[in-house]
Amino acid sequence: MDTDRIQYKTVAARFFRAVRDFMDSEVGWKAKSLCFGLVVLLIGVNSLNVANSYVGRNFMTSIADRERAEFVRQALFYIGVFAASTVVSVIARFAEERLALLWREFVTRRAISFYFAEGAYYRLEASGELANPDQRISEDVRAFTITTISFVLMALNGSFTILAFSGVLWLISPLLFIVAVLYATFGSYMAIVIGRPLVKLNYDQSDKEAGFRSGLIHVRENAEPIMLGHHEGRQSARLLHRLEDLVGNLRRIIAVNRNLGFFTTGYNWLIQIIPALIVAPAFIDGEIDFGAITQSAMAFTALVAAFSLVVTQFQSLSSFAAVVARLSSLMDAIEQSQTSTATAIELVDAGETLAYERLTLESSTNSNPLLKDLSMSIPSGTCVLVTGSDQEAGPALFQATAGSRTAGTGRIIRPGADGLLFLAQRPYLAPGTLRQVLVRPGHEGDVSDDRILTLLSELRLAQGIAQMGGLDTERDWMTLLPLREQQLLAIAHVILAKPRFVFLDRIGTVLNSAQLDKVLRLFSENSITYISYGDAGESRELYHAILECGDDGSWRWMTSRS
């Protein structure tokens, strides 16, 4: 998203749609109940504030008139109003936090579902068009929900305050009421003029903070390669560059906040003296009692604060506008990634065979053909080695069959989700128990412990796994195990899942030749047909056919053995 031209209309539309979706959702009835309760509580708070202004007026007048009995009576009223205000305010705050939590959970769940829908997370990462989607889903959603509810309640409270204190201030001094309106209008205009740059600066700051943090995480996750390759200087320079960028933007934010602070501080100081300047002459002339001065000051302050929400909250409002814009750009990017997935490659999940019909794949960098008009069928039981002089063709076919590559034309017919698995060159093992890593969700009861342990023993993993706590101890396997053992665990998962076909992407770069032969034999013994991408020098003994890919997109199908 171009932060120089934040689309405010689009952002506003998304904001109101988010509110509407929340209210119309399955938890909408809870949200509406909490909103109704908050409105009632805010009316109660403002009613008590008005009552407090009159009690305070009478309290101060009793002091000025030296009336002891009235002083004691008004003091008791004061305590009662304060006690009631405390109870109502605390309950209102509790309801506000519960509503914010409910909304945050709802928005986060929706954001996660959109993020994973149709592989949007993968395409966003591959395109690099959106910075830090993880931060937007976690931090920005939290800030969005909490701040939205806070501002809405402040606006509602300000409206109730205006209704409650306008009459009070008008009865004391019509001139003071007019001054309050004009003063607040002038202050709001000046705050917008001075603080407008904060919206873009706060938008940029969130990305710069996240970029700096991701750089530190990168160093932590790659500490050993950085040390062995003596890359400390480059990584340090990279982090310092990001820090300078972050600090430079933060300096600009501080400068704008300084200018805004000069104005808002002076603005708030004047609020304290303006009522006295206008009302005190009436008291001196005997037209009003002494308590009216304190009541006018309270009413004027409350009324100006209600009218001046932009002035008093502009820094928070600017940060909030940036958060809404960032979430809007996240949804734009997700929607764009979903619409951009349209491709001429048709994927059909049906049947028991794997087939390609006039499949053409193109390079993502220069649109040169990697494979031209590939038409072939791979029956179950026919194990295939994909090789050749073109080093991009094999991985491209792997990606196209998996549905992650879009550049090309043709048709791919493949088994359903349970019939086809993919094993990448660098496997992914989710944190959790070993049983969760090895057994498909929902099939835990179908695979016995003996079967798992026997397979691990065949792969020479059983002893090490036993030392790590067995099958039901939670671990972060990606950090705990070396790459070779990670790959062997991923292979064990495939064998236990028993798909019809498995695609292997250069696993021979991780396993030695003896281990690779052992794995391929295990696949065959478990009736799993493997299609493996490897180099031209790989042994062809365990394959039934060879798909050889040429540099010009040509291909050749050869039978390896009967």
Summary of the structure (lengths in Angstrom):
residues: 562
radius of gyration: 34.2
end to end distance: 56.8
largest distance: 116.3
contacts: 1722
relative contact order: 0.09
helix: 68%
strand: 11%
